[in-house]
Structures are given as structure tokens and as C-alpha cells.
């Protein structure tokens, strides 16, 4: 077994010949582990600072009614790296808080100049793709092309993909769906990043909405998995055939208790009410993953009821292999002590479950905790070197921190860690095994399991552990104490790095940086990164809401120069970018020279020595 794992680990350390680019897609490779065989540089300077989203001020202004600070509730593409060429999204049009589709998306090709001191624009390609929904329904979805087969593949309108010539920037539409002479059906949308397997085949998910703005008012009118080969042959598979065994769209699925019944659960034997499931579809932004054996992994959910969520395995011939529910997987809810993996205050205490609640249940359902494929995230499945599948799922009852889940290649549930939603876990293969990197945001200003401060106070007074924000490395082994106590399957932590910065900074048009103590963030800022870069040494690169890019070495070490964060803004272990801002979900990438590509406030940065 060990020799088999070692062989697989070797495969994970190198980019396949079919995709010779350093970073061709979401998560770097088809397994999405975001690990590269390069060693990252010291973060001494921002070599590049390019504005790609000029609409962010309007986007942030539109969110002020959600709180006292502007938020950027949007997900952004990872830069794609192909030797000296870099591909990054741009936006145009205008932002409308009531519909995302007033904006326009496209891709810019840049190339490094001869001295590698600047990225120069080569061409722009504007797509007709648009994000579905609006800010009151879902955070802005991700527009995510991919590099393969000597081309750039760009999401388009009507479930199509543009195959763009990398030299000329001219695109040819590949259209799986046709409506009576119209090659761009108006309500069909690409809703995930494009994933490319080792043979150059493309995979992405599509859904048809009756109303592509008010997306939750009606059930979807269809959902599909699309495959496109290097020769442009297109196969479309109905999502329903891949999720056979899930409840029908019109079926009733178990939901959660009503707010009038707080505190939850209403009684020790209460049963949560049901609601219409909605048709199964991919989670928005959840990129398919492809294992080395060709198995395709998808995240699926009921359109109306996200508690009906699944990890789906698909055979290479696009038939269902198996499907694993995310329901009833955890026993870390009501009255579980923190030392044994719990997060809630004791039953009957402020923020705790109702007195008498059963040990370990989710207070919202009175069942073992279940996870959600959340449309506000870009969490995507990751195939680890041992063939297991990892996913950063959403859970509400642990202060909305989520759970990082692990499944076997046969669909068996193998355990979880009590944090990690909205991040595609990073993988570090090492020493015949591997570790997994996630973000662990222990959010402040949020109730324990509900949004009513009378029962779930938003201050920290009732919490059994403090508000804090970490990058965390975990491993596949299970905690013995949790197992001994109640048979729960909780994964072990290797180390974590805590963000201690409490200053908000901004960069003006001349590049000058100003920082002030931020009274709204006494516990620092969350790590808003939704995809890390893990280099050959296991060093982790990721961004925070505080506007800094961090270089975190094994053991949770950030070697920053003395005075970093006061007068030095590029100091080896971290570097300031553009602006301290709420949210904005971005990922990092790395080229073969070890330069780090990151984003902040609609700007693309390249950092290094």
C-alpha cells in the first residue's frame, strides 16, 4: 500500500504533458490540490499591480446595507500561467445591485517583458457569459476559463465555451445547446469553472433557469454535465442520470425548524418540517475534479433545499459510479465539549441548544450534523494522493465555520475537521503521505446556530472558544479522543497560523500606504482566500481580508522582517497589496520561477524578490 501511495504522490508532483502550463485551471490541475513542484520566492516586492475590475467601488457601495463596512461579495478567477504568458479576467459594463448580468466579463492575455519587471497586454477577448442571480440571492459567481490543447477555453452564453486562439485572441464558439436556430439559448448558463483532465478533455456544469436573476423563485428547468474533447466533440449528460437515487425536484425533503420555535431543537424528539427539494444541480462555482483513474467528482444540491447535498462520482464513460450524501455525518453539535470537538455553549446557556437537547445533534434539524453545498462559495472537490476526496462544506450550527469532509474513493465517509467552508483544500504531498491546508475562520458578530440575537448572541460572551482567524494544516488521521467518546470521525490538526493584525490599510494612486487601527476588527481579519498555493516545501501562500498576502511555512511560521506592518510593506513573509476590505474571494497561483500571483480589491498582483 505504501509503495502505491508513493507512486501516486509522484504523479501529483508534476504537471502532465497534456497541460504543460504552470497553472492552467482552478486548483492548478484536475485534482485541484493547488500544489506545485516549485519553491516560492520571498515576498519582498509587488512586481505587478494591474486593475482588472474597475467596478469594485460600485460593488462595495451596493453592500453597505448589509453592515457598517462595504463588502465585495464576489468570487474571482485564479490567474492562468503559461510560461511567460498570463491570462486574467477583466470586467466592464456597470454594477447593478438587482442583477449581476449588467456587467461584462472577458479575458486579457499578458506577457512578461524581457526583464520580467512588467506584464504587457497582448489582447483582450470579451465573452458573452454572465453571472446568474443578484446580491440578495447569491454572491457573484466565478468566471473561470482554462488552458488546454494549445487554446484558451472561455465560458460563454447559453452553456457554450469559446475556444480562443492564444496567439490571435480570436474565439470559436463550441455550443452544446441549440434553441431552434439560436445558438445561444438565453436561460442556459455555465455555472462552474472549466476543469481539464490529463488528456485535454473539458468538463463543466450547466443549468437552465426560468429566471436567471431571481434564481430561487423557480425550480431550474434542467441541469447537465458537459464534456468537450480536444477535437471539439461534445457530450451532454443529464444531471438527473448522474444523481439517480436523489429525491425528485417535486419531492419533500427534511429542512430545519422555524424561527418561532427557537431555541432549537424545540423538544428532544422534535422532527424538522419538510419543504420542496428542488431539482438536483451542481453547486454554483463548484468545479468538477478528475482523479488520475478518470473518475469525475461533482458537488450536487437540491435547488430549493441545500441540505439535500451530495458528492457524486462519475465513471469516465459519464455514467453514475456512486453518490454519497452529506447529511447526518457529524456528532459535534448540542452540548459537546470543546475539548471533544464541539463548538456550541452548553444546553440552556446563551447560544446553546434548548435544555434537554440530545447530545451531538444539529439544533436546526435535531439530527446528526449535515453539510451543505453552498452557492455562496467556490468550494470544489479535491482528489488527494491516496484517492480520497476532500470538500470544504458549509455548516451553520458551528458559527458558520463549515466542515472539511473526507470521503473514500468508494464513497465511504472517512471523517471531517470542524472548519473550512468556501475553500478548495490545498494538498502538500510529503514523506509518503500528505497534508491538507484549509482556512479556519472563527467568525465574530455571528450567532452560534441562528440569526436571532435573543437566542444566539452575536457577541463573544457566550462562546466556548475565542473569535480568531487561522490558516490550518490537517492530516488524514482521526482524533482518538473523539472516537473514544462517541464514535465521531474528527481529523487531526498539524499546525495553524493565527492572523494577529488589527490595522486597516490602503494604497493611494501614488502607491503610498496608510494604516490605522481598526476598532471593528479587534480580533484581526478573516482569511478570505478560497484557494491556496502550496509549494514544493509545503509553504502556503494565501490572502486575508486585511489586504496582505501571506507566506506561511510549515509549522505555521511567517518569517517577516522586523517592523513589518508598520513601515515595511514587503518583508519576506508577507506583503501588503491594495486595500483592507470585507470579503472578496480570491485564490493564489505560482509560476515556475516561484513568483506568486494574487488579488485584492480588483487588482492583480505578482509578488516576489
C-alpha atoms as one frame of an Amber mdcrd trajectory, in Angstrom:
protein
   0.000   0.000   0.000   2.773   2.421   0.858   4.504   1.882  -2.491   1.200
   2.524  -4.302   0.713   5.784  -2.410   4.281   6.819  -3.187   3.699   6.283
  -6.901   0.543   8.353  -6.798   2.345  11.069  -4.848   4.956  11.246  -7.579
   2.225  11.752 -10.146   0.841  14.635  -8.121   4.144  16.479  -8.034   4.404
  17.070 -11.770   2.185  18.675 -14.378   1.053  16.204 -17.029   2.385  16.629
 -20.589  -1.157  17.354 -21.822  -1.103  20.525 -19.712   2.436  21.884 -19.701
   1.329  25.243 -18.301   2.295  26.078 -14.726  -1.269  26.943 -13.666  -3.868
  26.091 -16.336  -7.109  25.884 -14.320  -8.868  26.106 -10.972  -6.684  24.391
  -8.367  -3.745  24.105 -10.820  -4.523  20.570 -12.013  -7.533  18.239 -12.493
  -7.377  17.087  -8.865  -7.491  20.746  -7.660  -4.873  20.346  -4.914  -3.150
  23.670  -5.778   0.274  22.106  -5.154   3.220  22.814  -7.458   6.757  21.392
  -7.798   8.306  24.861  -7.480   9.669  26.760  -4.497   8.092  30.139  -3.901
  10.038  33.365  -3.673  10.316  35.716  -0.728   7.565  38.341  -0.709   9.784
  41.416  -0.921   8.016  43.488  -3.570   4.933  43.722  -5.736   6.380  43.366
  -9.212   2.977  43.875 -10.852  -0.176  45.755  -9.838  -2.905  45.741 -12.525
  -6.541  46.789 -12.085  -8.809  44.220 -13.757 -12.151  45.059 -12.114 -12.951
  48.788 -12.305 -16.449  48.173 -10.876 -15.449  47.231  -7.348 -16.229  50.612
  -5.774 -19.803  50.358  -7.016 -19.988  46.713  -5.951 -18.805  47.536  -2.450
 -21.079  50.562  -2.154 -24.033  48.345  -3.046 -23.437  46.165   0.014 -23.407
  48.859   2.683 -26.929  47.993   3.765 -25.615  44.593   4.918 -23.475  46.247
   7.593 -21.257  49.142   8.548 -18.437  48.259   6.174 -18.510  47.810   2.410
 -18.185  44.222   1.236 -17.037  42.702  -2.028 -19.319  39.658  -2.229 -17.784
  38.218  -5.368 -15.579  35.319  -6.451 -12.717  35.879  -8.865 -10.745  33.765
 -11.313  -7.324  32.363 -10.490  -4.689  33.778 -12.879  -3.726  31.216 -15.535
   0.011  30.869 -16.177   1.572  29.509 -19.370   5.311  30.153 -19.416   5.779
  33.913 -19.896   2.090  34.356 -20.727  -0.550  35.139 -18.101  -4.320  35.127
 -18.602  -6.619  37.041 -16.272 -10.247  38.104 -16.311 -11.439  41.676 -16.799
 -14.795  43.259 -16.154 -16.702  46.064 -17.857 -20.273  47.340 -18.041 -21.858
  48.572 -14.831 -22.816  47.074 -11.481 -26.498  46.806 -10.565 -27.348  45.525
  -7.100 -30.503  43.906  -8.526 -28.816  41.862 -11.284 -25.271  40.726 -11.973
 -25.751  40.463 -15.716 -25.378  44.203 -16.341 -21.642  43.544 -16.025 -19.471
  42.072 -18.774 -16.680  39.533 -18.420 -13.671  38.737 -20.560 -10.077  37.577
 -20.550  -6.849  39.523 -21.070  -3.639  37.921 -22.258  -0.478  39.427 -20.798
   3.145  38.509 -21.397   6.225  39.305 -19.356   8.632  41.851 -20.761  12.257
  40.861 -21.393  13.386  41.778 -17.883  10.367  40.236 -16.112   9.553  43.544
 -14.477   6.129  44.134 -16.053   3.220  42.298 -17.662   2.335  43.762 -21.056
  -1.138  43.427 -22.561  -1.306  41.347 -25.760  -5.061  41.144 -26.441  -8.492
  41.112 -24.830 -11.322  38.686 -25.521 -14.786  39.701 -24.323 -17.190  36.867
 -23.629 -20.991  36.933 -23.578 -21.092  34.882 -20.339 -22.745  36.423 -17.316
 -23.158  35.538 -13.670 -26.639  34.463 -12.602 -28.643  35.928  -9.738 -28.294
  39.104  -7.717 -26.737  40.132  -4.460 -29.860  39.345  -2.387 -29.886  35.739
  -3.650 -26.241  34.759  -4.054 -22.769  36.220  -4.104 -21.438  36.957  -7.559
 -20.358  33.744  -9.284 -16.939  32.997 -10.682 -15.992  33.365 -14.353 -13.231
  30.826 -14.849 -11.535  29.850 -18.142  -8.908  27.105 -18.561  -5.845  26.427
 -20.719  -5.594  23.199 -22.711  -4.848  21.788 -26.157  -2.962  24.909 -27.235
  -6.055  27.070 -26.620  -7.753  29.179 -24.004 -11.287  27.960 -23.226 -13.601
  30.729 -22.010 -17.147  30.285 -20.610 -19.797  31.716 -22.926 -23.514  32.346
 -23.138 -26.053  29.568 -23.462 -23.909  26.891 -21.845 -21.254  27.331 -24.532
 -17.484  27.648 -24.406 -15.285  29.823 -26.594 -12.123  28.156 -27.853  -9.776
  31.129 -28.151  -6.589  31.130 -30.201  -3.783  32.036 -27.810  -1.848  33.912
 -30.475  -4.607  35.972 -32.083  -7.241  36.171 -29.355  -9.941  35.063 -31.834
 -12.574  32.714 -30.444 -14.738  29.970 -31.931 -17.912  29.063 -30.069 -18.467
  25.430 -29.043 -22.208  25.215 -28.381 -23.730  22.134 -26.740 -27.241  23.644
 -26.667 -29.249  24.976 -29.605 -32.740  26.529 -29.485 -34.370  26.412 -32.907
 -31.830  28.382 -34.852 -30.456  30.286 -31.856 -27.008  29.026 -30.896 -27.021
  30.844 -27.565 -30.076  29.797 -25.520 -30.850  32.705 -23.221 -31.530  30.910
 -19.931 -28.803  28.245 -20.043 -25.706  29.142 -18.046 -22.241  27.765 -17.340
 -22.261  27.699 -13.537 -18.849  26.182 -12.677 -15.209  26.698 -13.630 -13.953
  24.626 -16.551 -11.906  21.598 -15.499  -9.447  19.887 -17.881  -8.295  16.306
 -17.368  -4.880  14.884 -18.220  -5.972  14.027 -21.767  -7.220  17.547 -22.508
 -10.950  16.848 -22.094 -13.045  19.677 -20.661 -15.771  19.259 -18.031 -18.194
  21.837 -16.666 -21.731  22.060 -15.292 -24.663  23.894 -16.855 -28.140  24.784
 -15.584 -31.200  26.307 -17.216 -33.046  28.902 -15.146 -36.580  30.110 -15.741
 -35.437  33.457 -14.342 -31.661  33.895 -14.282 -31.850  36.866 -11.894 -34.416
  35.701  -9.332 -32.894  32.254  -9.386 -34.553  30.993  -6.192 -38.110  31.913
  -7.177 -38.486  28.948  -9.512 -37.040  25.479  -9.883 -34.428  25.037 -12.575
 -35.583  23.726 -15.965 -32.661  21.361 -16.426 -29.050  20.714 -15.484 -26.246
  18.938 -17.311 -22.592  17.905 -17.255 -20.770  18.837 -20.454 -17.648  17.146
 -21.823 -15.663  18.569 -24.758 -12.748  16.640 -26.247  -9.590  18.176 -27.755
 -11.154  17.614 -31.196 -14.245  19.645 -30.143 -16.569  16.630 -29.853 -19.310
  17.475 -27.346 -21.169  15.131 -24.983 -24.008  16.353 -22.770 -25.268  14.218
 -19.867 -28.452  14.956 -17.956 -27.562  15.709 -14.320 -30.542  13.594 -13.231
 -28.872  10.436 -14.567 -25.752  11.227 -12.524 -27.761  11.784  -9.324 -30.132
   8.832  -9.682 -31.411   7.973  -6.211 -31.672  11.585  -5.023 -35.177  12.916
  -4.291 -37.079  14.297  -7.264 -37.394  18.039  -7.647 -41.027  17.947  -6.520
 -40.364  15.661  -3.525 -40.397  16.890   0.053 -37.058  16.964   1.864 -36.288
  17.463   5.523 -35.458  21.073   6.308 -34.970  22.987   9.561 -37.123  24.255
  12.403 -38.985  27.557  12.221 -37.636  30.700  13.864 -40.749  30.926  16.042
 -39.672  27.640  17.639 -36.321  28.947  18.951 -34.341  27.855  20.882 -33.771
  24.709  18.856 -34.472  21.886  18.832 -37.998  22.675  20.117 -38.102  19.376
  22.042 -35.811  16.376  22.425 -37.886  14.338  19.954 -38.891  17.142  17.560
 -38.817  16.424  13.830 -37.914  19.238  11.459 -40.525  20.242   8.859 -40.128
  19.414   5.186 -40.076  21.569   2.061 -39.787  21.056  -1.676 -36.341  19.737
  -2.555 -35.914  21.316  -5.960 -34.124  19.628  -8.830 -30.561  18.466  -8.290
 -27.847  20.590  -9.927 -24.216  21.450  -9.415 -23.418  23.898  -6.677 -22.636
  27.276  -8.181 -18.860  27.648  -8.695 -18.045  24.040  -7.704 -15.509  22.890
 -10.302 -15.585  19.184 -11.259 -12.475  17.275 -10.183 -10.922  14.401 -12.130
  -8.903  11.644 -10.476  -5.897  10.041 -12.197  -8.093   6.995 -12.988 -10.552
   9.212 -14.881 -13.294   9.292 -12.235 -15.068  12.660 -12.219 -16.239  14.132
  -8.913 -19.119  16.625  -8.707 -20.885  18.522  -5.925 -24.679  18.456  -6.235
 -27.535  20.002  -4.262 -31.301  20.422  -4.341 -32.120  23.750  -5.960 -34.517
  24.718  -3.125 -33.064  22.661  -0.275 -29.279  22.726   0.055 -29.469  20.249
   2.928 -30.056  17.653   0.218 -26.439  17.755  -0.973 -24.229  15.048  -2.418
 -20.732  14.165  -3.554 -21.208  12.401  -6.900 -18.689  10.084  -8.590 -18.977
   9.669 -12.364 -17.286   6.972 -14.443 -15.098   8.014 -17.405 -17.965   6.929
 -19.712 -20.155   9.545 -17.944 -22.350   7.092 -16.060 -23.022   7.277 -12.340
 -20.462   5.438 -10.209 -21.837   6.277  -6.780 -23.358   9.110  -4.796 -22.677
   9.971  -1.142 -24.987  12.171   0.904 -23.582  14.992   3.041 -26.414  14.514
   5.576 -26.068  13.025   9.079 -22.266  12.920   9.116 -21.240  14.772  12.313
 -21.847  14.327  16.037 -20.339  17.595  17.266 -23.448  19.715  17.878 -25.525
  20.240  21.028 -23.716  20.048  24.381 -20.464  18.584  23.017 -17.482  19.994
  24.968 -14.910  21.979  23.050 -12.209  19.513  24.060 -14.110  16.804  22.199
 -14.661  18.837  19.056 -17.800  20.782  19.945 -18.359  24.474  19.302 -21.677
  25.304  20.965 -22.176  26.578  24.523 -23.844  24.101  26.905 -27.546  23.339
  26.511 -29.662  26.088  28.044 -26.845  28.660  28.025 -26.938  31.698  25.686
 -26.097  30.427  22.206 -26.558  26.815  23.277 -29.256  24.370  22.281 -32.515
  24.112  24.208 -32.196  22.418  27.574 -32.632  18.682  27.187 -31.426  18.539
  23.567 -29.785  15.281  22.551 -26.005  15.126  22.671 -24.236  15.972  19.406
 -27.186  16.874  17.150 -27.536  19.882  14.863 -30.022  22.122  16.697 -31.667
  23.192  13.409 -32.631  19.627  12.469 -32.363  17.511  15.637 -30.352  15.047
  13.558 -26.628  14.374  13.303 -24.943  17.317  11.674 -25.191  17.524   7.912
 -23.281  19.645   5.421 -24.425  21.916   2.605 -23.148  22.619  -0.901 -23.397
  26.393  -0.559 -23.885  28.571  -3.651 -22.056  31.466  -1.990 -18.784  29.538
  -2.049 -16.268  28.297  -4.599 -15.506  25.142  -2.637 -14.640  22.382  -5.082
 -13.785  18.724  -4.505 -10.110  17.782  -4.258  -8.666  14.352  -5.027  -5.834
  13.592  -2.621  -2.786  11.441  -3.471  -4.403   8.389  -1.820  -7.509   8.751
  -3.996  -9.732  10.111  -1.225 -11.895  13.156  -1.881 -11.895  16.291   0.278
 -14.530  19.036   0.274 -14.987  22.276   2.241 -18.707  22.204   3.083 -20.931
  24.740   4.814 -22.477  24.114   8.223 -24.336  26.768  10.200 -24.547  25.306
  13.701 -20.818  25.804  14.441 -20.816  29.591  13.985 -20.964  29.078  10.196
 -17.391  27.743  10.129 -18.246  24.726   7.989 -16.583  21.316   7.935 -13.801
  19.908   5.769 -15.048  16.450   4.767 -13.114  13.401   3.558 -14.607  10.537
   1.525 -13.112   7.316   0.210 -12.873   6.503  -3.488 -15.774   4.088  -2.866
 -17.991   6.827  -1.381 -17.429   5.875   2.257 -17.336   8.741   4.755 -13.913
   8.910   6.428 -14.092  11.931   8.707 -14.054  15.709   8.949 -12.440  18.736
  10.525 -14.730  21.333  12.109 -13.897  24.257   9.822 -13.144  25.041   6.206
 -16.123  26.187   4.152 -15.549  28.248   0.984 -12.065  26.990   0.385 -10.800
  24.361  -2.015  -8.351  22.496   0.247  -4.685  22.613  -0.703  -2.562  19.449
  -0.748   1.061  19.018   0.319   2.430  15.587  -0.668   5.406  14.640   1.520
   7.201  11.682   3.107   4.934   9.041   1.559   1.795  10.765   2.858   0.200
  14.206   2.546  -1.294  17.104   4.489  -4.280  19.319   3.718  -4.414  23.112
   4.058  -7.657  24.968   4.811  -8.776  28.257   6.305 -10.301  28.213   9.768
 -12.281  31.403  10.333 -13.814  31.537  13.791 -16.144  34.367  12.904 -17.191
  37.178  15.187 -20.504  39.063  15.043 -22.421  35.891  14.226 -24.697  33.769
  16.368 -23.834  30.187  17.169 -26.573  28.441  15.170 -29.252  31.044  14.394
 -29.592  34.704  13.429 -31.740  35.786  16.382 -29.525  37.506  18.999 -32.054
  36.743  21.733 -31.158  33.062  21.432 -27.826  33.190  19.581 -25.926  36.270
  20.827 -23.559  37.828  18.296 -21.038  38.994  20.887 -18.316  36.726  22.201
 -19.622  36.440  25.759 -21.224  33.030  25.383 -18.624  31.373  23.185 -16.627
  28.444  24.487 -13.618  29.427  22.350 -12.465  32.867  21.135 -13.002  34.604
  17.816  -9.842  34.135  15.735  -8.712  33.594  12.148  -6.305  30.877  11.080
  -4.712  29.070   8.183  -4.718  25.442   9.332  -2.987  22.268   8.177  -4.715
  18.970   8.918  -3.931  15.339   8.113  -5.926  12.200   7.252  -5.651  10.585
  10.700  -8.563  10.550  13.143  -8.640  12.008  16.644  -8.601   9.173  19.166
 -10.395  11.172  21.881 -13.379  11.929  19.668 -13.586   8.288  18.591 -13.400
   7.032  22.142 -16.134   9.386  23.305 -18.921   8.738  20.792 -17.670   7.213
  17.570 -17.308  10.595  15.827 -14.801  10.871  12.987 -12.725  14.015  13.506
  -9.441  14.684  11.726  -6.230  15.846  13.355  -4.559  19.242  13.044  -0.832
  19.544  12.301  -0.486  23.272  12.974  -2.180  26.595  12.434  -1.177  30.202
  11.840  -3.199  32.916  13.542  -3.678  36.344  11.988  -2.959  38.974  14.646
  -3.081  42.109  12.501  -5.692  44.644  13.676  -4.833  47.520  11.313  -6.696
  48.512   8.154  -4.515  49.767   5.310  -4.977  51.319   1.888  -2.746  52.241
  -1.033  -3.314  55.562  -2.828  -2.845  56.317  -6.531   0.823  57.154  -5.928
   1.445  53.845  -4.195   1.665  55.324  -0.697   0.251  53.123   2.064  -1.623
  54.324   5.136  -2.626  52.096   8.073  -4.841  52.822  11.071  -6.001  50.709
  13.981  -9.403  49.247  13.055 -11.819  49.277  16.030 -14.205  46.970  14.125
 -11.584  44.199  13.966 -10.139  43.739  17.454  -9.713  40.039  16.696  -7.989
  40.618  13.350  -9.309  39.766   9.883 -10.534  36.583   8.270  -8.654  34.695
   5.618 -10.863  35.274   2.582  -8.709  33.100   0.313 -10.702  30.371  -1.450
  -7.724  28.590  -2.962  -4.149  28.392  -1.626  -0.872  27.762  -3.379   1.278
  25.059  -1.752   4.876  24.965  -2.993   7.334  22.053  -3.061   8.444  22.759
   0.525   4.882  22.832   1.838   4.952  26.616   2.168   1.446  28.063   1.871
   0.555  31.306   0.089  -2.812  32.930   0.744  -4.581  36.246   1.208  -6.554
  37.844   4.003  -9.252  40.496   4.249  -6.589  42.705   5.801  -5.117  43.168
   2.310  -1.908  41.208   2.924  -0.552  38.200   1.052   0.983  35.709   3.496
   3.812  33.207   3.063   3.290  30.571   5.771   5.996  27.963   6.242   5.497
  24.519   7.720   4.746  24.745  11.425   2.692  27.920  10.912   5.710  30.223
  10.648   5.701  33.617   8.908   9.242  34.974   8.716   8.573  38.670   8.259
  11.222  41.343   8.694  11.244  43.326  11.967   8.770  46.183  11.817   6.710
  44.517   9.115   3.246  46.052   9.004   4.329  49.384  10.437   6.720  50.892
   7.932   7.703  47.870   5.819   5.097  46.598   3.379   7.094  43.911   1.601
   9.048  41.937   4.132   9.676  38.390   3.002   6.926  36.614   4.893   4.050
  38.866   3.862   3.345  41.824   1.626   0.594  44.428   1.502  -1.482  44.694
  -1.646  -4.197  47.326  -2.248  -6.910  47.651   0.381  -8.295  46.206   3.583
 -11.820  45.178   2.649 -14.579  42.830   3.718 -14.867  39.536   1.819 -13.684
  39.233  -1.817 -12.992  35.602  -2.501  -9.762  35.072  -4.408  -7.130  32.400
  -4.881  -3.386  32.438  -5.450  -1.148  30.859  -8.112   2.574  30.399  -8.731
   4.805  30.214 -11.798   7.913  28.073 -12.256  10.142  30.969 -11.117   8.345
  30.991  -7.758   6.554  34.315  -8.301   3.194  34.465  -6.542   0.044  35.730
  -8.287  -2.686  37.079  -6.035  -5.599  39.500  -5.994  -7.038  42.217  -3.807
  -9.714  44.861  -4.439  -9.959  44.030  -8.141  -6.181  44.263  -8.679  -3.873
  41.509  -9.925  -0.556  41.389  -8.097   2.591  39.426  -8.810   4.928  39.331
  -5.828   8.449  38.070  -5.298  12.023  39.115  -4.767
